[in-house]
Amino acid sequence: MQAHGYLIADLVKRSGGFRLGDVGIYDIAGNLVHMGARPQFVSHLVNELLEWGQSSVIPALIKSSVVHYELEKIHPFEDGNGRMGRLWQNLILAQDYPIFEYLPIETMIYEHQESYYKALSDNKSATRFINFMLDIIMETIKNSDITSDKIAIKQLSKPQTEFYHLIRDYLQKNESVTSAEAQILSGKSAATVRNYFAKLVSKNLLVAQGENKARKYFLAN
């Protein structure tokens, strides 16, 4: 509910609170697709769904779509239910697949709104909606220029990023680099350089070979 309060603040009277009356789900043409759960059952249904999401061991791609679908069916808020469903799906996906920090569900669905509402209109099963979301996710990833390297770099601190760019530029002209050479290039202490190299190796941006003073670093790709 706190997330809803932040997203819908000042847009509706009960931002951050469950609705008190009945509400329907409408498609982009204004046609009624589904009536949300009766307000007296909303809190219990949402808690039950989130508890299931925490305990379920099914793959995140499926689980996130089910949570999204069920939230839309419950329709717990006066407004902003779609945003909350997409937000929860994004959060669940990002826990297992960091790429979804940079591929928000909101963006994926924007160009497929009509199909999105049609998939949600199936009130008997989440299967159609799950298939729709899997297709959208696959299409978005295929058309995206976001690579594992870009994701890893975004997870670095500013000093680490600057160090990586410096080393990457050096390694584009040289086969390898040592810690001693990196200290001269960067002006950083031996301890700082070791820490930076360890971080870059852990993110699969660099590959290390050798031990101690003989260790050399290479670009991973």
C-alpha positions in Angstrom: 0.0 0.0 0.0 2.9 2.3 0.7 4.1 1.9 -2.9 0.6 2.8 -4.1 0.6 5.9 -2.0 3.8 7.1 -3.6 2.7 6.3 -7.2 -0.8 7.7 -7.0 -0.3 10.5 -4.4 -2.7 13.4 -5.0 -4.4 11.6 -7.9 -7.1 9.9 -5.9 -8.6 10.4 -2.5 -7.4 7.0 -1.1 -3.9 6.8 -2.4 -2.1 4.2 -0.3 -5.3 2.6 0.9 -7.6 -0.2 -0.3 -10.9 0.9 -1.9 -14.1 0.9 0.1 -16.5 0.4 -2.8 -17.0 -1.8 -5.8 -15.0 -1.1 -9.0 -14.8 -2.5 -12.5 -11.9 -3.1 -14.9 -12.4 -1.4 -18.3 -10.4 -1.8 -21.5 -9.1 1.2 -23.5 -12.4 1.4 -25.4 -14.3 1.8 -22.1 -15.9 -1.6 -22.1 -16.3 -3.5 -18.8 -13.9 -6.4 -18.7 -14.2 -7.6 -15.1 -15.6 -6.6 -11.7 -13.1 -6.5 -8.9 -13.4 -8.4 -5.7 -15.9 -7.1 -3.2 -14.2 -4.5 -0.9 -14.6 -6.5 2.3 -12.5 -9.3 0.8 -9.8 -7.2 -0.8 -7.3 -7.1 2.2 -7.4 -10.8 2.8 -7.1 -11.6 -1.0 -4.1 -9.3 -1.4 -2.3 -10.7 1.7 -3.0 -14.3 0.5 -1.6 -13.5 -2.9 1.6 -11.9 -1.6 2.2 -14.8 0.8 1.8 -17.2 -2.0 4.3 -15.1 -4.0 6.8 -15.3 -1.2 6.6 -19.0 -0.7 6.1 -20.2 -4.3 9.1 -21.9 -6.0 7.8 -21.6 -9.5 10.0 -19.7 -12.0 9.9 -15.9 -11.6 8.7 -15.4 -15.1 5.6 -17.4 -14.3 5.1 -16.2 -10.7 5.4 -12.5 -11.6 2.8 -12.9 -14.3 0.4 -14.7 -12.0 0.8 -12.0 -9.3 0.2 -9.3 -11.9 -2.9 -11.1 -13.2 -4.4 -11.8 -9.8 -3.8 -8.2 -8.6 -5.7 -6.9 -11.6 -8.6 -9.4 -10.8 -8.7 -8.3 -7.2 -8.4 -4.6 -8.2 -7.6 -3.5 -4.6 -7.4 0.3 -5.3 -9.7 3.0 -6.6 -7.2 3.8 -9.3 -3.6 2.8 -10.2 -4.2 -1.0 -10.1 -2.5 -1.5 -13.5 0.5 0.4 -12.4 0.7 -1.7 -9.2 0.4 -5.0 -11.0 3.1 -4.0 -13.4 5.3 -2.7 -10.6 5.0 -6.0 -8.7 5.8 -8.1 -11.7 8.9 -5.9 -12.4 10.1 -6.3 -8.7 9.7 -10.1 -8.8 11.5 -10.4 -12.1 14.3 -8.1 -11.1 15.1 -10.2 -8.0 16.1 -13.1 -10.3 17.0 -11.2 -13.5 18.7 -7.8 -13.0 18.0 -6.9 -16.7 14.4 -6.0 -15.6 15.8 -3.1 -13.6 16.4 -1.6 -17.1 13.5 -3.1 -19.0 10.4 -2.0 -17.0 7.1 -3.9 -17.6 5.4 -0.5 -18.1 7.5 0.1 -21.2 6.9 -3.4 -22.5 3.2 -3.1 -22.4 2.8 0.4 -23.6 2.8 -0.5 -27.3 0.6 -3.6 -26.7 -2.2 -2.1 -24.6 -5.1 -3.6 -26.6 -3.6 -7.1 -26.4 -2.8 -6.6 -22.7 -6.4 -5.9 -21.8 -7.6 -8.8 -24.0 -5.3 -11.1 -22.1 -6.6 -9.8 -18.8 -10.2 -10.3 -19.9 -9.9 -14.1 -19.4 -11.6 -14.5 -16.0 -11.2 -18.3 -15.8 -7.4 -18.7 -16.0 -4.2 -16.8 -16.0 -2.8 -18.9 -18.8 -3.6 -16.5 -21.6 -2.1 -13.6 -19.7 1.0 -15.6 -18.8 1.6 -16.5 -22.4 1.0 -12.8 -23.4 3.6 -11.6 -20.9 6.2 -14.2 -21.9 5.8 -13.2 -25.6 6.2 -9.5 -24.7 9.2 -10.1 -22.5 10.9 -12.2 -25.2 10.2 -9.6 -27.9 11.5 -6.8 -25.7 14.7 -8.6 -24.8 15.4 -9.5 -28.4 14.9 -5.8 -29.5 16.9 -4.4 -26.6 20.5 -3.2 -26.8 21.0 -3.8 -23.1 23.8 -6.4 -22.6 25.1 -8.1 -19.5 28.1 -5.8 -19.7 25.9 -2.7 -19.5 24.0 -4.1 -16.6 27.2 -4.9 -14.7 28.6 -1.5 -15.3 25.4 0.2 -14.0 25.9 -1.7 -10.8 29.4 -0.2 -10.2 30.1 2.8 -8.1 31.3 6.0 -9.9 35.0 5.5 -8.9 34.7 1.8 -10.0 33.1 2.8 -13.3 35.9 5.3 -14.0 38.5 2.7 -13.2 36.9 0.2 -15.5 36.7 2.6 -18.4 40.4 3.4 -17.9 41.4 -0.2 -17.8 39.1 -1.1 -20.7 40.7 1.6 -22.9 44.1 0.4 -22.0 43.2 -3.3 -22.7 41.8 -2.3 -26.1 45.4 -1.5 -27.1 47.3 -4.0 -24.9 46.7 -7.7 -24.3 46.7 -7.5 -20.4 47.3 -5.3 -17.5 48.9 -5.9 -14.1 48.0 -4.4 -10.7 51.3 -2.4 -10.7 50.5 -1.0 -14.2 46.9 -0.2 -13.1 48.3 1.7 -10.1 50.4 3.9 -12.4 47.5 4.4 -14.8 44.9 5.3 -12.2 47.0 6.9 -9.4 45.2 4.6 -6.9 46.8 2.7 -4.1 47.7 -1.0 -4.3 44.8 -1.9 -2.0 42.2 0.2 -3.9 43.4 -1.3 -7.2 43.1 -4.9 -5.9 39.6 -4.1 -4.6 38.5 -2.6 -7.9 39.9 -5.6 -9.9 38.2 -8.0 -7.6 34.9 -6.2 -8.2 35.3 -6.1 -12.0 36.2 -9.8 -12.1 33.1 -10.7 -9.9 31.0 -8.8 -12.5 32.6 -10.8 -15.3 33.9 -7.6 -16.9 37.5 -8.8 -16.5 39.3 -12.1 -16.3 42.2 -12.8 -14.0 45.0 -15.2 -14.7 48.0 -16.0 -12.4 48.7 -15.5 -8.8 50.0 -12.6 -6.6 52.4 -10.3 -8.4 52.3 -12.4 -11.6 48.5 -12.0 -11.9 47.3 -10.4 -15.1 43.9 -9.1 -16.1 42.2 -9.4 -19.5 38.9 -8.1 -21.0 36.2 -10.8 -20.5 34.9 -10.4 -24.0 
